[in-house]
Each structure stands twice: as C-alpha cells, then as structure tokens.
Amino acid sequence: MADIPQDPKLGSIIILGFVLVAVFTVVTMLFAKYLDRRKEPALTLAITFLFWGISGIAVFIGFILHYINIPIPAGDIQYSRYGINLGYLFSAVSNMFMVLFISQIFSQAPMFRRTKKTIPLVNAILNGITIGLIINTISLSLNAVDLTEIYNPQYPIAQTIYHLLLTFFSFTLLLALSFKERKEASLRWERAGFTFIILYGISGILIYVMFVLDLIFPLIWSEIFGLGYTIFNYLGWVFAILMSTFAYLGYAMPTRIRNLLKEPEVS
C-alpha cells in the first residue's frame, strides 16, 4: 500500500490555497474565452481545468478537516486520505477531457485523422478504471472491520502507478505534438504560444513527479525527511501554479502579449 502521510502541515495547506486561486482564475478566464469565441476546444480545456480544480478542492478540504482534528485516534476518519483519493478521482476525470482537448486542437495530426475519437475514447475508459478503483477503495474503508483501517482509505501503490502512467501519457502526447507544431510554426507569437504549451506540459508532469518523490524519500531517508510533506510536496504545488499560468498563456494568450510578440511589419 502507498502510505499517504498522516498529518498535513499548515504550509502545505496554505500553498494549496494559492494553487486553487490560480487554477480557478484560469478556469474563469477560459470560460470567458469560450463565451467570447464559442470554440469547442476552449470549452473542453476549461472543463479540464475545472475538474483539476475540483480535485484540488477535495484535497484542500480533506487537509483542513484533518489538520483541525489532529491528533487522529485509531478508528477515526482520516480526512486527508479521503481528500487525496477524491483528488485522484477528479484528476482522472480531468485526464479524460485533456486528451479529448488534445484531439480537438491537433485534429489534423495524422494519428487523429486516422483514428478519429478512438484515442480519447480508450483513454476515457482507462481513466474510468481509475475512478472505479478509487470508489472501491473508499467503499472498503467504510466497511472495514479492523479499527485501524476503518475510515482510513490508503492508496494502493499499483493503483497509484496506474493513474500516474495515464497522466504521463496525456502530458507526453501533448508535448510530442506541441514540439512538432512549434518546429513548423512560422510566426514568433505562434512559436511562443507552443513554447508556453510545452512548459504547461512539463509543469504538469513535474507536479506528479514531486508528489511521488514526497512519498518515496521519507521511506528511504525517514531520519532526514520525517513522515512526509517534504519540500517535494511544496514544489509539486508550485508547479501546479506554473502549469495553470502556462496553460492560459499558451491557449488563451492575451491580446497584449500577442501584440508584443508579433514581428514588426516590413515597410
């Protein structure tokens, strides 16, 4: 089992609050962009970030409830664990919409021209398995007999790896197609847009890499890293803020920035 750190730290709760502000600011801007232009990819991206934001809210609420209830007696509700499990659940939903979004903006790429919506559909089914596993984990915790396990839904390591692989697939697909499009772009503002998208993808991957390191390092060097919520946890949330920022700059580049990046006209 992947043992999630027991007691959230105040610093982690605070930085997660900043992440939620950043994410929902981007969500608001993306929905405004959609209402302005009525383009389907803009709506899909907004929904992608909406579910990622809901994921953050679940973790945030779980952290707060757990923090104010420390110490947690055996057999009592592990709020942070429920929050993290629900966070992964909504993250899986976000993955579904992310691959759908990629298929929409890169619809002319050979892989999507040949397969149509097959890749987003298969990706949705695979992420649906993640959702089913999480629901099962939570259900088992509610029906546990052992007092130390009841209300204590840990996150199985195989389940963790499965979800991370699907998340990495989404971001890797985005990066591969973005690198190709950036190489072929002729205008400076277009290249800059794809650069922001690439940075968005890299930041998204690094979020989960940092969270994995936050779980692994305390197991290897507990005398140095304690029981979890290490510097890697904080770095993960920092990359979440960067991910939101780069996504907005790449997909909904403000007119002022686009004008600054446009080459001057040759007289």
C-alpha positions in Angstrom: 0.0 0.0 0.0 1.1 3.5 -0.7 1.0 5.0 2.7 -0.1 8.6 2.5 1.5 11.0 5.1 -0.8 11.1 8.2 -0.8 14.8 9.2 -0.9 17.7 6.7 1.3 20.6 7.5 -0.1 24.2 7.6 2.4 25.3 5.0 1.1 22.7 2.6 -2.5 23.8 3.2 -1.6 27.5 2.6 0.3 26.8 -0.7 -2.6 24.6 -1.9 -4.9 27.6 -1.3 -2.8 29.7 -3.6 -2.9 26.9 -6.2 -6.7 26.9 -6.1 -6.8 30.6 -6.6 -4.5 30.3 -9.6 -6.5 27.3 -11.1 -9.9 28.9 -10.7 -8.6 32.2 -12.1 -7.6 30.3 -15.2 -10.9 28.4 -15.3 -12.8 31.7 -15.2 -10.7 33.2 -18.0 -11.1 30.1 -20.1 -14.8 30.0 -19.8 -14.9 33.7 -20.6 -12.8 32.9 -23.7 -15.2 30.3 -24.7 -18.2 32.6 -24.3 -16.4 35.1 -26.4 -15.5 32.8 -29.3 -17.7 29.8 -28.8 -15.0 27.4 -29.9 -15.3 23.8 -28.6 -11.6 23.3 -27.7 -11.8 26.3 -25.4 -14.8 24.8 -23.5 -13.0 21.4 -23.3 -9.9 23.0 -21.8 -12.0 25.0 -19.3 -13.7 21.7 -18.2 -10.3 20.0 -18.0 -9.1 22.7 -15.5 -12.4 22.8 -13.7 -12.1 19.1 -12.8 -8.5 19.6 -11.9 -9.6 22.5 -9.6 -12.3 20.3 -8.1 -9.6 17.8 -7.4 -7.6 20.4 -5.6 -10.7 21.5 -3.6 -11.2 17.9 -2.4 -7.6 17.6 -1.2 -7.8 21.1 0.4 -10.9 20.3 2.4 -9.6 17.0 3.5 -6.3 18.6 4.6 -8.1 21.3 6.6 -10.5 18.9 8.3 -7.6 16.6 9.2 -5.4 19.5 10.4 -8.0 20.8 12.8 -8.7 17.3 14.1 -5.1 16.3 14.9 -4.3 14.0 16.6 -6.4 11.4 14.8 -7.4 8.5 17.1 -7.4 5.0 15.7 -10.7 4.2 14.0 -11.5 7.9 13.4 -11.9 9.5 10.0 -8.7 10.2 8.1 -10.0 13.2 6.2 -6.7 13.9 4.3 -6.8 10.3 2.9 -10.4 10.8 1.7 -9.4 14.1 0.2 -6.4 12.6 -1.6 -8.4 9.7 -3.0 -11.2 12.1 -4.2 -8.4 14.3 -5.6 -7.1 11.4 -7.7 -10.6 10.6 -8.8 -11.3 14.1 -10.2 -7.8 14.2 -11.6 -8.7 11.1 -13.7 -11.8 12.9 -15.0 -9.6 15.8 -15.9 -7.3 13.4 -17.8 -10.3 12.3 -19.9 -11.1 15.9 -21.0 -7.4 16.7 -21.5 -6.9 14.0 -24.1 -10.2 15.0 -25.8 -8.9 18.6 -25.9 -5.6 17.4 -27.5 -7.5 15.5 -30.1 -9.5 18.7 -30.9 -6.6 21.2 -31.3 -4.4 18.7 -33.1 -7.3 17.2 -35.1 -5.2 17.4 -38.3 -2.4 15.4 -36.9 -2.1 12.0 -38.8 -2.8 9.9 -35.6 -6.1 11.7 -35.0 -7.1 11.9 -38.7 -6.7 8.1 -38.9 -8.2 7.2 -35.5 -10.8 10.0 -35.1 -12.0 9.9 -31.5 -10.7 6.4 -30.7 -7.8 7.6 -28.6 -9.9 9.9 -26.4 -12.5 7.2 -26.0 -9.9 4.5 -25.0 -8.3 7.0 -22.7 -11.6 7.8 -21.0 -12.3 4.1 -20.5 -8.8 3.5 -18.9 -9.3 6.5 -16.6 -12.7 5.2 -15.8 -11.0 2.2 -14.3 -9.0 4.5 -12.0 -12.3 6.0 -10.9 -13.8 2.6 -10.2 -10.7 1.5 -8.2 -10.9 4.7 -6.0 -14.6 4.2 -5.4 -13.8 0.6 -4.4 -11.0 1.8 -2.0 -13.3 4.2 -0.3 -16.1 1.7 0.0 -13.7 -0.9 1.6 -12.6 1.7 4.1 -16.2 2.3 5.1 -16.8 -1.4 5.7 -13.5 -2.3 7.3 -13.6 -4.4 10.5 -10.1 -3.6 11.8 -10.3 -0.4 13.9 -7.1 0.9 12.5 -8.4 0.5 8.9 -11.9 1.9 9.2 -12.2 5.4 7.7 -8.6 5.1 6.6 -8.6 4.6 2.8 -4.9 4.2 1.8 -3.9 4.5 -1.8 -2.6 1.2 -3.2 0.8 1.5 -5.0 -0.3 -0.3 -8.1 -3.3 2.0 -8.3 -1.0 5.0 -7.9 1.3 3.9 -10.7 -1.6 3.1 -13.0 -3.0 6.6 -12.5 0.4 8.3 -12.9 1.0 6.4 -16.2 -2.2 7.6 -17.6 -1.4 11.2 -16.5 2.0 11.0 -18.0 0.5 9.6 -21.3 -1.7 12.7 -21.5 1.1 15.2 -20.9 3.6 13.3 -23.1 1.1 13.2 -26.0 0.6 17.0 -25.6 4.4 17.6 -25.5 5.1 15.4 -28.6 2.5 17.2 -30.7 3.4 20.7 -29.4 7.1 20.2 -30.2 6.2 19.2 -33.7 3.9 22.2 -34.2 6.3 24.7 -32.7 9.0 23.5 -35.1 6.7 24.1 -38.1 5.3 27.5 -36.8 6.4 30.5 -38.9 5.3 33.4 -36.7 7.0 34.4 -33.5 3.8 34.6 -31.4 2.8 31.1 -32.6 6.1 29.7 -31.5 5.8 31.5 -28.2 2.3 30.0 -27.8 3.6 26.5 -28.3 6.5 27.2 -26.0 4.0 28.1 -23.3 2.1 24.9 -24.0 5.3 22.8 -23.8 6.0 24.5 -20.4 2.5 23.7 -19.3 3.0 20.0 -20.2 6.4 19.9 -18.4 5.0 21.6 -15.3 2.1 19.1 -15.3 4.4 16.1 -15.3 6.6 17.7 -12.6 3.6 18.1 -10.3 3.2 14.3 -10.1 6.9 13.6 -10.1 7.3 15.8 -7.0 4.4 14.1 -5.2 5.9 10.7 -5.9 9.3 11.9 -4.5 7.4 13.2 -1.4 6.2 9.6 -0.8 9.5 7.8 -1.7 12.1 9.9 0.1 10.6 9.6 3.6 10.6 5.8 3.1 14.2 5.8 2.2 15.6 8.5 4.5 13.0 8.9 7.2 15.6 10.5 9.6 16.1 13.3 7.1 12.6 13.8 5.6 10.4 12.8 8.5 7.0 11.4 7.9 6.2 13.2 4.7 5.1 16.6 3.4 8.7 17.3 2.4 10.0 20.1 0.2 8.9 18.0 -2.8 5.2 18.4 -1.7 5.6 22.2 -1.8 7.4 22.1 -5.1 4.6 20.0 -6.6 2.1 22.7 -5.7 4.4 25.4 -7.1 4.5 23.5 -10.4 0.7 23.4 -10.3 0.6 27.2 -10.2 3.1 27.3 -13.1 1.0 24.8 -15.0 -2.1 26.9 -14.8 -0.2 30.1 -15.8 1.5 28.5 -18.8 -1.8 26.8 -19.9 -3.6 30.2 -20.0 -0.7 31.9 -21.8 -0.4 29.1 -24.4 -4.1 28.5 -25.2 -5.7 31.9 -24.5 -2.8 34.3 -25.0 -3.9 37.8 -24.0 -4.0 40.2 -27.0 -1.5 42.5 -25.3 1.1 39.7 -25.1 0.3 38.5 -28.6 0.9 42.0 -30.0 4.2 42.3 -28.2 5.3 39.1 -29.8 4.3 39.9 -33.3 7.1 40.8 -35.6 7.1 44.4 -36.8 5.7 44.9 -40.3 8.2 45.4 -43.1 7.7 48.7 -44.8 
